[in-house]
Amino acid sequence: MVLIYSGTRSERVRNVDHAAPGDFENIFLRHYAALLRVVGGIVGDAAAAEDIVQETFLRLYRSPPQDNTHIRAWLYRVAANLASNHLRRERRRAHREALQTSYAHANKGEADVEEKLVRDDEAFRVRAALARLSPRDRACLWLRYSGASYAEIAAALGIKRSAVGTVLARARARFKEYYVKEGG
């Protein structure tokens, strides 16, 4: 992969839309913030989102896709897979911790523990349902619920603005189906 470091940082940021496909730094500048927002919405943890996005770009640097014309889709797919892996690990860890906590507090404050377990369980079911969605559906839902317009969603996902409503409706239906299967 060829790295181009000519010009000042502000010039590189201004010219990011005219980046050569192999220019790693410009690809990073172009996609980092949006990818971080989407991954942050999926995992719900800013530090984990930064780690996942960093790992996504490391994978791009180490082993770029053969077809650079679809770099955004590749980045979102890799980031979504890494986020799904993270959520699975977190769900297992949180379940173990919840069991330990419930045993530790069996005789004191049972109502508080039960209430927290219910809230935690609800959050895990939402994250589990999101993790089962395709990267495009997950990104579409997250962007919409983050306040993005249909035009912004279309640009981020590389689809026509007129298709956003359909993609969003299908993503909502799939989320609901997966959420119900998770016990919601």
Backbone as a chain_set.jsonl record, in Angstrom:
{"seq": "MVLIYSGTRSERVRNVDHAAPGDFENIFLRHYAALLRVVGGIVGDAAAAEDIVQETFLRLYRSPPQDNTHIRAWLYRVAANLASNHLRRERRRAHREALQTSYAHANKGEADVEEKLVRDDEAFRVRAALARLSPRDRACLWLRYSGASYAEIAAALGIKRSAVGTVLARARARFKEYYVKEGG", "coords": {"N": [[0.851, -1.162, 0.0], [0.572, 2.219, -0.781], [1.695, 5.084, 0.827], [0.94, 8.467, 1.07], [2.366, 11.46, 1.924], [2.383, 14.176, 1.346], [2.128, 17.749, 1.586], [0.426, 19.847, 4.04], [-1.258, 18.823, 7.083], [-3.831, 19.962, 7.172], [-4.232, 20.528, 4.47], [-4.298, 17.936, 3.478], [-6.59, 16.965, 4.744], [-8.528, 18.645, 3.601], [-8.37, 17.779, 0.965], [-9.29, 15.215, 1.008], [-11.409, 13.972, -0.309], [-10.455, 13.528, -2.8], [-8.713, 11.453, -2.803], [-6.283, 9.005, -3.687], [-7.014, 5.583, -4.335], [-5.206, 3.875, -2.981], [-4.125, 5.358, -0.937], [-3.51, 5.296, 2.204], [-3.583, 7.018, 4.479], [-5.364, 9.073, 3.701], [-7.653, 7.564, 3.245], [-8.101, 6.718, 5.841], [-8.585, 9.239, 7.092], [-10.891, 9.954, 5.754], [-12.827, 8.054, 6.485], [-12.725, 7.442, 9.23], [-14.111, 8.934, 11.374], [-16.897, 8.582, 10.846], [-17.07, 5.802, 10.873], [-16.31, 5.307, 13.507], [-18.469, 6.475, 14.891], [-20.6, 4.803, 14.102], [-19.725, 2.236, 14.976], [-19.408, 2.813, 17.675], [-22.058, 3.224, 18.369], [-23.029, 0.669, 18.025], [-21.593, -0.967, 19.856], [-21.728, 0.481, 22.205], [-19.769, 1.561, 23.842], [-17.273, 3.802, 24.156], [-14.45, 3.505, 24.323], [-14.062, 0.825, 23.584], [-15.11, 0.975, 21.022], [-13.235, 2.655, 19.77], [-11.001, 0.96, 19.875], [-11.895, -1.133, 18.235], [-12.284, 0.165, 15.767], [-9.666, 0.989, 15.318], [-8.427, -1.527, 15.063], [-9.741, -2.341, 12.758], [-8.672, -0.586, 10.825], [-6.003, -1.334, 11.035], [-6.14, -3.905, 10.007], [-6.869, -3.256, 7.413], [-4.551, -1.94, 6.593], [-2.625, -3.966, 6.832], [-3.616, -6.016, 5.214], [-5.029, -5.196, 2.592], [-8.185, -4.978, 0.792], [-8.691, -6.665, -2.335], [-10.082, -5.293, -4.281], [-10.18, -2.039, -4.448], [-12.223, -0.259, -4.958], [-14.446, -0.637, -3.42], [-13.975, 0.146, -0.786], [-15.167, 1.425, 1.448], [-17.398, -0.201, 2.031], [-16.03, -2.542, 2.654], [-14.611, -1.716, 4.948], [-16.769, -1.168, 6.73], [-17.919, -3.719, 6.889], [-15.836, -5.282, 8.03], [-15.485, -3.875, 10.451], [-18.035, -4.184, 11.571], [-18.116, -6.967, 11.921], [-16.023, -7.278, 13.773], [-17.127, -5.784, 15.855], [-19.373, -7.345, 16.432], [-18.122, -9.666, 17.366], [-16.939, -8.588, 19.655], [-19.248, -7.888, 21.126], [-20.326, -10.427, 21.636], [-18.31, -11.518, 23.279], [-18.49, -9.698, 25.42], [-21.11, -10.132, 26.275], [-20.964, -12.752, 27.248], [-19.07, -12.355, 29.312], [-20.409, -10.465, 30.92], [-22.629, -11.928, 31.665], [-21.467, -13.915, 33.252], [-20.464, -12.253, 35.309], [-22.859, -11.176, 36.266], [-24.098, -13.412, 37.329], [-22.276, -14.006, 39.381], [-22.56, -11.695, 40.923], [-25.251, -11.85, 41.632], [-25.245, -14.124, 43.253], [-23.554, -13.263, 45.287], [-25.056, -11.27, 46.458], [-27.281, -12.499, 47.455], [-28.681, -12.549, 49.87], [-28.948, -9.914, 50.629], [-30.416, -6.938, 49.688], [-31.97, -7.952, 47.523], [-33.978, -7.064, 45.756], [-32.82, -4.806, 44.515], [-30.667, -5.973, 43.169], [-32.023, -7.713, 41.488], [-33.453, -5.881, 39.912], [-31.334, -4.536, 38.62], [-30.241, -6.691, 37.214], [-32.341, -7.226, 35.456], [-32.374, -4.849, 33.923], [-29.77, -4.986, 32.825], [-30.023, -7.376, 31.413], [-31.926, -6.656, 29.5], [-30.476, -4.728, 28.018], [-28.482, -6.401, 26.986], [-30.003, -8.1, 25.378], [-30.882, -6.315, 23.416], [-28.407, -5.561, 22.294], [-27.568, -8.078, 21.402], [-29.503, -8.667, 19.471], [-28.947, -6.602, 17.671], [-26.366, -7.382, 16.95], [-26.849, -9.595, 15.391], [-27.852, -8.569, 13.063], [-27.222, -7.626, 9.628], [-24.213, -5.902, 8.597], [-24.939, -3.633, 7.076], [-27.681, -3.253, 7.717], [-27.479, -2.828, 10.481], [-25.867, -0.532, 10.566], [-27.554, 1.221, 9.191], [-29.806, 1.411, 10.92], [-28.52, 2.431, 13.211], [-27.473, 4.877, 12.269], [-29.855, 6.229, 11.596], [-31.18, 6.402, 14.08], [-29.386, 7.961, 15.312], [-29.893, 10.379, 14.371], [-29.403, 10.938, 11.703], [-30.162, 12.061, 8.411], [-32.21, 10.836, 5.663], [-30.8, 11.282, 3.32], [-28.162, 11.477, 4.264], [-27.834, 8.916, 5.317], [-28.082, 7.419, 2.981], [-25.792, 8.284, 1.607], [-23.775, 7.377, 3.352], [-24.122, 4.612, 3.276], [-23.947, 4.039, 0.639], [-26.159, 3.793, -1.05], [-29.205, 4.466, -2.938], [-31.101, 7.41, -2.179], [-33.837, 7.072, -2.269], [-34.1, 4.423, -1.63], [-33.592, 4.161, 1.027], [-35.727, 4.245, 2.921], [-36.976, 1.754, 2.525], [-34.861, -0.026, 3.113], [-34.446, 0.69, 5.766], [-36.959, 0.034, 6.931], [-36.983, -2.75, 6.561], [-34.731, -3.41, 8.056], [-35.572, -2.651, 10.611], [-37.669, -4.494, 10.946], [-36.245, -6.93, 10.906], [-34.628, -6.526, 13.154], [-36.596, -6.457, 15.171], [-37.598, -9.073, 14.948], [-35.291, -10.587, 15.661], [-34.864, -9.589, 18.213], [-37.143, -10.442, 19.596], [-36.683, -13.181, 19.457], [-34.518, -13.303, 21.139], [-35.717, -13.125, 23.517], [-37.073, -10.837, 24.143]], "CA": [[0.0, 0.0, 0.0], [1.373, 3.427, -0.913], [1.292, 6.171, 1.704], [1.311, 9.765, 0.519], [2.416, 12.422, 3.02], [2.696, 15.513, 0.844], [1.251, 18.813, 2.034], [0.142, 19.924, 5.466], [-2.393, 18.002, 7.485], [-5.077, 20.618, 6.768], [-4.386, 20.319, 3.026], [-4.694, 16.541, 3.266], [-7.976, 16.831, 5.16], [-9.347, 19.307, 2.581], [-8.328, 17.025, -0.282], [-9.569, 13.816, 1.293], [-12.342, 13.415, -1.285], [-9.741, 13.256, -4.046], [-7.635, 10.526, -2.444], [-6.038, 7.815, -4.499], [-7.52, 4.434, -3.583], [-4.183, 3.263, -2.151], [-3.594, 6.317, 0.02], [-4.031, 4.857, 3.499], [-3.878, 8.137, 5.376], [-6.586, 9.738, 3.26], [-8.764, 6.644, 3.507], [-8.326, 6.823, 7.278], [-9.208, 10.53, 7.377], [-12.218, 9.995, 5.148], [-13.797, 7.119, 7.048], [-12.564, 7.182, 10.665], [-15.142, 9.505, 12.251], [-18.19, 7.924, 10.608], [-16.945, 4.418, 11.328], [-16.295, 5.354, 14.968], [-19.844, 6.727, 15.35], [-21.419, 3.605, 13.894], [-19.258, 1.173, 15.877], [-19.749, 3.248, 19.025], [-23.479, 2.953, 18.562], [-23.259, -0.776, 18.088], [-21.044, -1.575, 21.073], [-22.117, 1.267, 23.368], [-18.606, 1.833, 24.685], [-16.375, 4.607, 23.33], [-13.098, 2.931, 24.292], [-14.117, -0.396, 22.765], [-15.321, 1.4, 19.634], [-11.94, 3.116, 19.257], [-10.168, -0.228, 19.663], [-12.417, -1.871, 17.083], [-11.98, 0.931, 14.55], [-8.216, 0.893, 15.14], [-8.161, -2.867, 14.531], [-10.243, -2.352, 11.378], [-7.688, 0.075, 9.964], [-4.8, -2.173, 11.017], [-6.394, -4.984, 9.046], [-6.803, -2.646, 6.082], [-3.15, -1.662, 6.29], [-1.881, -5.222, 6.689], [-4.151, -6.865, 4.15], [-6.11, -4.443, 1.945], [-9.001, -5.766, -0.131], [-8.169, -6.672, -3.7], [-10.826, -4.318, -5.067], [-10.222, -0.809, -3.65], [-13.38, 0.582, -5.249], [-15.47, -0.861, -2.403], [-13.248, 0.234, 0.476], [-16.079, 1.775, 2.543], [-18.164, -1.403, 2.372], [-15.087, -3.457, 3.305], [-14.366, -1.197, 6.296], [-17.96, -1.379, 7.551], [-18.097, -5.155, 7.104], [-14.826, -5.719, 9.002], [-15.801, -3.256, 11.745], [-19.249, -4.821, 12.1], [-17.746, -8.301, 12.396], [-15.259, -7.105, 15.01], [-18.074, -5.338, 16.883], [-20.174, -8.519, 16.809], [-17.258, -10.501, 18.214], [-16.814, -7.884, 20.931], [-20.513, -8.014, 21.851], [-20.441, -11.804, 22.126], [-17.414, -11.646, 24.432], [-19.042, -8.899, 26.516], [-22.317, -10.787, 26.772], [-20.524, -13.881, 28.078], [-18.432, -11.811, 30.506], [-21.429, -9.837, 31.757], [-23.465, -12.993, 32.225], [-20.7, -14.494, 34.37], [-20.435, -11.278, 36.395], [-24.204, -11.06, 36.83], [-24.303, -14.587, 38.186], [-21.466, -13.827, 40.581], [-23.172, -10.63, 41.708], [-26.509, -12.317, 42.221], [-24.908, -15.037, 44.347], [-22.955, -12.489, 46.372], [-26.076, -10.444, 47.099], [-28.489, -13.32, 47.574], [-29.431, -12.265, 51.088], [-29.102, -8.492, 50.907], [-30.778, -6.107, 48.55], [-32.369, -8.786, 46.39], [-34.767, -6.282, 44.802], [-31.891, -3.986, 43.739], [-29.91, -6.865, 42.292], [-32.943, -8.197, 40.455], [-33.721, -4.76, 39.01], [-30.142, -4.333, 37.797], [-30.141, -7.826, 36.298], [-33.354, -7.042, 34.411], [-31.868, -3.789, 33.033], [-28.624, -5.527, 32.094], [-30.524, -8.383, 30.477], [-32.561, -5.91, 28.402], [-29.402, -4.162, 27.19], [-27.815, -7.494, 26.272], [-30.894, -8.577, 24.314], [-30.822, -5.323, 22.334], [-27.109, -5.707, 21.624], [-27.536, -9.372, 20.712], [-30.317, -8.524, 18.258], [-28.159, -5.769, 16.751], [-25.216, -8.15, 16.472], [-27.3, -10.556, 14.38], [-28.176, -7.856, 11.826], [-26.117, -7.433, 8.688], [-23.56, -4.613, 8.842], [-25.703, -2.547, 6.456], [-28.883, -3.004, 8.521], [-27.054, -2.276, 11.771], [-25.431, 0.847, 10.316], [-28.739, 1.992, 8.816], [-30.556, 1.699, 12.15], [-27.761, 3.303, 14.102], [-27.416, 6.215, 11.684], [-31.175, 6.855, 11.695], [-31.47, 6.73, 15.476], [-28.422, 8.988, 15.717], [-30.379, 11.634, 13.826], [-29.001, 11.144, 10.309], [-31.25, 12.166, 7.439], [-32.191, 9.786, 4.645], [-29.708, 11.594, 2.386], [-26.905, 11.117, 4.927], [-27.78, 7.454, 5.387], [-27.819, 6.952, 1.618], [-24.379, 8.541, 1.304], [-22.927, 6.522, 4.188], [-24.264, 3.206, 2.906], [-23.743, 3.871, -0.794], [-27.408, 3.395, -1.699], [-30.012, 5.608, -3.369], [-31.913, 7.999, -1.115], [-35.179, 6.49, -2.351], [-34.075, 3.059, -1.085], [-33.322, 4.194, 2.467], [-36.934, 3.887, 3.659], [-37.169, 0.308, 2.425], [-33.783, -0.669, 3.872], [-34.715, 0.972, 7.174], [-38.12, -0.76, 7.357], [-36.564, -4.151, 6.645], [-33.799, -3.523, 9.183], [-36.396, -2.619, 11.828], [-38.393, -5.768, 11.046], [-35.282, -7.963, 11.295], [-34.258, -6.268, 14.545], [-37.712, -6.89, 16.016], [-37.611, -10.543, 14.911], [-34.162, -11.088, 16.446], [-35.072, -9.184, 19.601], [-38.143, -11.357, 20.157], [-36.018, -14.479, 19.621], [-33.614, -13.188, 22.285], [-36.531, -13.136, 24.734], [-37.561, -9.484, 24.429]], "C": [[0.9, 1.23, 0.0], [0.822, 4.491, 0.025], [1.799, 7.478, 1.129], [1.237, 10.781, 1.647], [2.729, 13.832, 2.542], [1.68, 16.521, 1.369], [1.045, 18.788, 3.536], [-1.062, 19.057, 5.793], [-3.7, 18.638, 7.032], [-5.311, 20.489, 5.264], [-4.844, 18.898, 2.746], [-6.157, 16.346, 3.651], [-8.899, 17.467, 4.128], [-9.437, 18.48, 1.313], [-8.7, 15.555, -0.106], [-10.519, 13.198, 0.272], [-11.678, 13.079, -2.607], [-8.587, 12.288, -3.813], [-7.511, 9.414, -3.466], [-6.487, 6.614, -3.68], [-6.488, 3.815, -2.643], [-3.633, 4.172, -1.081], [-4.208, 6.058, 1.401], [-4.426, 6.025, 4.394], [-5.168, 8.843, 4.977], [-7.814, 8.853, 3.448], [-9.121, 6.709, 4.991], [-9.064, 8.118, 7.61], [-10.645, 10.584, 6.868], [-13.235, 9.183, 5.952], [-13.764, 6.974, 8.569], [-13.749, 7.667, 11.501], [-16.488, 8.804, 12.081], [-18.17, 6.489, 11.118], [-16.975, 4.359, 12.859], [-17.7, 5.596, 15.524], [-20.699, 5.465, 15.237], [-21.015, 2.498, 14.865], [-19.576, 1.54, 17.326], [-21.215, 3.004, 19.342], [-23.781, 1.481, 18.707], [-22.802, -1.338, 19.426], [-21.377, -0.792, 22.335], [-20.988, 1.611, 24.315], [-17.568, 2.545, 23.82], [-14.981, 3.999, 23.22], [-13.061, 1.671, 23.432], [-14.298, -0.039, 21.298], [-14.01, 1.879, 19.014], [-11.018, 1.936, 18.973], [-10.601, -0.99, 18.417], [-12.094, -1.147, 15.784], [-10.48, 0.898, 14.276], [-7.848, -0.463, 14.538], [-8.631, -2.986, 13.082], [-9.219, -1.735, 10.437], [-6.36, -0.676, 9.938], [-4.96, -3.315, 10.023], [-6.362, -4.46, 7.615], [-5.355, -2.442, 5.672], [-2.378, -2.946, 6.005], [-2.332, -6.05, 5.493], [-5.322, -6.165, 3.465], [-6.924, -5.338, 1.012], [-8.434, -5.657, -1.542], [-8.82, -5.588, -4.55], [-11.018, -3.051, -4.241], [-11.439, 0.061, -3.935], [-14.475, 0.433, -4.195], [-14.875, -0.779, -1.001], [-14.179, 0.539, 1.651], [-16.875, 0.546, 2.988], [-17.277, -2.406, 3.105], [-14.842, -3.017, 4.742], [-15.561, -1.456, 7.212], [-18.17, -2.857, 7.856], [-17.117, -5.663, 8.164], [-15.151, -5.162, 10.386], [-17.034, -3.904, 12.374], [-18.947, -6.221, 12.629], [-16.962, -8.219, 13.702], [-16.173, -6.666, 16.157], [-18.941, -6.504, 17.358], [-19.38, -9.449, 17.713], [-17.127, -9.893, 19.608], [-18.09, -8.057, 21.763], [-20.712, -9.42, 22.402], [-19.561, -12.01, 23.359], [-17.978, -10.908, 25.643], [-20.278, -9.556, 27.119], [-21.948, -11.962, 27.677], [-19.916, -13.387, 29.388], [-19.48, -11.236, 31.459], [-22.342, -10.882, 32.397], [-22.761, -13.645, 33.418], [-20.696, -13.543, 35.562], [-21.8, -11.143, 37.062], [-24.506, -12.238, 37.745], [-23.526, -14.457, 39.485], [-22.084, -12.782, 41.496], [-24.448, -11.118, 42.378], [-26.257, -13.293, 43.364], [-24.377, -14.26, 45.552], [-24.002, -11.697, 47.149], [-27.374, -11.213, 47.331], [-29.328, -12.937, 48.788], [-29.617, -10.782, 51.364], [-29.402, -7.739, 49.62], [-31.22, -6.892, 47.33], [-33.139, -7.994, 45.345], [-33.856, -5.434, 43.921], [-31.125, -4.831, 42.738], [-30.797, -7.339, 41.15], [-33.237, -7.1, 39.431], [-32.535, -4.51, 38.082], [-29.987, -5.462, 36.785], [-31.138, -7.702, 35.153], [-32.888, -5.977, 33.42], [-30.71, -4.292, 32.188], [-29.068, -6.533, 31.044], [-31.166, -7.713, 29.265], [-31.504, -5.337, 27.458], [-28.701, -5.252, 26.388], [-28.683, -8.033, 25.148], [-30.889, -7.614, 23.136], [-29.514, -5.474, 21.577], [-27.015, -7.021, 20.855], [-28.35, -9.314, 19.424], [-29.577, -7.68, 17.231], [-27.002, -6.555, 16.152], [-25.612, -9.14, 15.385], [-27.652, -9.89, 13.057], [-26.962, -7.798, 10.912], [-25.466, -6.09, 8.994], [-24.353, -3.44, 8.266], [-26.942, -2.225, 7.279], [-28.533, -2.345, 9.847], [-26.65, -0.812, 11.603], [-26.624, 1.731, 9.985], [-29.546, 2.38, 10.056], [-29.809, 2.683, 13.038], [-27.711, 4.723, 13.563], [-28.756, 6.933, 11.845], [-31.474, 7.274, 13.131], [-30.44, 7.682, 16.072], [-28.802, 10.34, 15.133], [-29.987, 11.907, 12.385], [-30.238, 11.208, 9.417], [-31.162, 11.01, 6.449], [-31.046, 10.021, 3.658], [-28.355, 11.208, 2.984], [-26.746, 9.6, 5.028], [-27.443, 6.883, 4.017], [-26.35, 7.135, 1.264], [-23.466, 7.605, 2.089], [-22.961, 5.065, 3.744], [-24.054, 2.954, 1.418], [-24.983, 3.358, -1.509], [-28.154, 4.649, -2.129], [-30.859, 6.097, -2.201], [-33.296, 7.364, -1.099], [-35.242, 5.079, -1.77], [-33.925, 3.039, 0.434], [-34.537, 3.767, 3.277], [-37.178, 2.389, 3.673], [-36.127, -0.433, 3.248], [-34.031, -0.5, 5.37], [-35.884, 0.132, 7.7], [-37.743, -2.234, 7.506], [-35.614, -4.371, 7.822], [-34.567, -3.519, 10.506], [-37.125, -3.947, 12.034], [-37.454, -6.893, 11.484], [-34.857, -7.79, 12.75], [-35.348, -6.783, 15.481], [-37.766, -8.414, 16.091], [-36.507, -11.118, 15.797], [-34.333, -10.767, 17.927], [-36.064, -10.124, 20.293], [-37.522, -12.732, 20.391], [-35.068, -14.474, 20.814], [-34.387, -13.149, 23.606], [-37.107, -11.79, 25.088], [-39.025, -9.295, 24.229]], "O": [[1.897, 1.262, 0.722], [-0.377, 4.77, 0.019], [2.964, 7.58, 0.743], [0.185, 10.956, 2.261], [3.303, 14.612, 3.301], [0.513, 16.188, 1.572], [1.434, 17.84, 4.218], [-1.789, 18.614, 4.904], [-4.591, 17.936, 6.555], [-6.453, 20.355, 4.825], [-5.685, 18.675, 1.875], [-6.888, 15.637, 2.96], [-9.944, 16.901, 3.805], [-10.474, 18.477, 0.65], [-8.443, 14.742, -0.993], [-10.434, 11.997, 0.015], [-12.279, 12.413, -3.45], [-7.599, 12.306, -4.547], [-8.5, 8.947, -4.032], [-6.357, 6.62, -2.456], [-6.862, 3.278, -1.6], [-2.72, 3.764, -0.363], [-5.294, 6.548, 1.711], [-5.498, 6.009, 4.999], [-5.981, 9.176, 5.84], [-8.893, 9.347, 3.775], [-10.297, 6.75, 5.353], [-10.062, 8.094, 8.33], [-11.509, 11.197, 7.496], [-14.388, 9.594, 6.081], [-14.705, 6.425, 9.143], [-14.329, 6.888, 12.258], [-17.143, 8.47, 13.068], [-19.136, 6.02, 11.719], [-17.593, 3.466, 13.437], [-18.08, 4.986, 16.523], [-21.428, 5.111, 16.163], [-21.873, 1.89, 15.505], [-19.969, 0.68, 18.114], [-21.562, 2.62, 20.459], [-24.695, 1.096, 19.437], [-23.531, -2.097, 20.064], [-21.315, -1.346, 23.432], [-21.233, 1.922, 25.481], [-17.044, 1.966, 22.868], [-14.396, 3.981, 22.137], [-12.134, 1.477, 22.645], [-13.709, -0.677, 20.425], [-13.706, 1.548, 17.868], [-10.332, 1.912, 17.951], [-9.762, -1.44, 17.636], [-11.678, -1.773, 14.81], [-10.066, 0.79, 13.122], [-7.045, -0.533, 13.607], [-7.99, -3.656, 12.273], [-8.93, -2.291, 9.378], [-5.661, -0.656, 8.925], [-4.03, -3.649, 9.289], [-5.881, -5.143, 6.71], [-4.976, -2.735, 4.538], [-1.583, -3.013, 5.068], [-1.52, -6.705, 4.839], [-6.479, -6.498, 3.722], [-6.415, -6.336, 0.502], [-7.78, -4.673, -1.889], [-8.18, -5.028, -5.441], [-11.929, -2.991, -3.414], [-11.67, 1.034, -3.217], [-15.347, 1.296, -4.091], [-15.242, -1.562, -0.125], [-14.007, -0.021, 2.734], [-17.007, 0.287, 4.184], [-17.715, -3.045, 4.063], [-14.862, -3.842, 5.656], [-15.389, -1.912, 8.342], [-18.559, -3.209, 8.969], [-17.507, -6.384, 9.082], [-15.1, -5.889, 11.378], [-17.063, -4.144, 13.581], [-19.467, -6.615, 13.673], [-17.204, -8.994, 14.627], [-16.015, -7.118, 17.291], [-19.212, -6.632, 18.552], [-19.901, -9.957, 18.706], [-17.197, -10.599, 20.614], [-18.021, -8.338, 22.959], [-21.213, -9.586, 23.515], [-19.994, -12.595, 24.352], [-17.95, -11.425, 26.759], [-20.466, -9.536, 28.335], [-22.541, -12.146, 28.74], [-20.207, -13.932, 30.453], [-19.439, -11.492, 32.662], [-22.771, -10.725, 33.54], [-23.374, -13.894, 34.456], [-20.9, -13.972, 36.698], [-21.887, -11.01, 38.282], [-25.1, -12.072, 38.811], [-24.044, -14.757, 40.561], [-22.125, -12.966, 42.712], [-24.693, -10.832, 43.55], [-26.993, -13.285, 44.35], [-24.714, -14.567, 46.696], [-23.857, -11.477, 48.351], [-28.449, -10.615, 47.393], [-30.557, -12.995, 48.736], [-30.382, -10.424, 52.26], [-28.72, -7.896, 48.607], [-30.872, -6.527, 46.207], [-32.967, -8.236, 44.15], [-34.079, -5.341, 42.714], [-30.958, -4.437, 41.584], [-30.378, -7.364, 39.993], [-33.268, -7.359, 38.228], [-32.721, -4.294, 36.885], [-29.639, -5.219, 35.629], [-30.821, -8.033, 34.011], [-32.992, -6.174, 32.209], [-30.667, -4.057, 30.98], [-28.556, -6.543, 29.925], [-30.972, -8.155, 28.133], [-31.628, -5.45, 26.238], [-28.361, -5.038, 25.224], [-28.174, -8.385, 24.083], [-30.892, -8.045, 21.983], [-29.512, -5.511, 20.347], [-26.44, -7.062, 19.767], [-27.931, -9.853, 18.4], [-29.579, -8.007, 16.044], [-26.696, -6.404, 14.97], [-24.786, -9.488, 14.541], [-27.744, -10.567, 12.032], [-25.822, -7.907, 11.364], [-26.103, -5.222, 9.592], [-24.434, -2.379, 8.885], [-27.234, -1.053, 7.519], [-29.21, -1.414, 10.284], [-27.042, 0.042, 12.398], [-26.699, 2.869, 10.449], [-29.923, 3.54, 10.22], [-30.387, 3.641, 13.551], [-27.888, 5.676, 14.32], [-28.789, 8.114, 12.191], [-31.965, 8.377, 13.369], [-30.599, 8.152, 17.198], [-28.116, 11.335, 15.367], [-30.218, 13.009, 11.889], [-31.223, 10.505, 9.639], [-30.162, 10.294, 6.404], [-30.401, 9.072, 3.212], [-27.498, 10.67, 2.282], [-25.65, 9.071, 4.845], [-26.62, 5.975, 3.9], [-25.732, 6.241, 0.687], [-22.487, 7.095, 1.543], [-21.953, 4.363, 3.823], [-23.99, 1.805, 0.98], [-24.882, 2.581, -2.458], [-27.792, 5.76, -1.74], [-31.28, 5.315, -1.348], [-33.865, 7.142, -0.03], [-36.326, 4.591, -1.452], [-34.114, 1.994, 1.058], [-34.397, 3.0, 4.231], [-37.541, 1.819, 4.702], [-36.458, -1.357, 3.991], [-33.847, -1.437, 6.147], [-35.803, -0.421, 8.797], [-38.143, -2.886, 8.47], [-35.686, -5.394, 8.503], [-34.252, -4.289, 11.414], [-37.192, -4.461, 13.15], [-37.815, -7.714, 12.328], [-34.738, -8.766, 13.492], [-35.059, -7.463, 16.466], [-37.958, -8.98, 17.167], [-36.754, -12.026, 16.59], [-33.988, -11.575, 18.79], [-35.846, -10.547, 21.428], [-37.799, -13.376, 21.402], [-34.835, -15.514, 21.431], [-33.789, -13.141, 24.682], [-37.584, -11.596, 26.206], [-39.541, -8.198, 24.44]]}, "num_chains": 1, "name": "protein.A"}
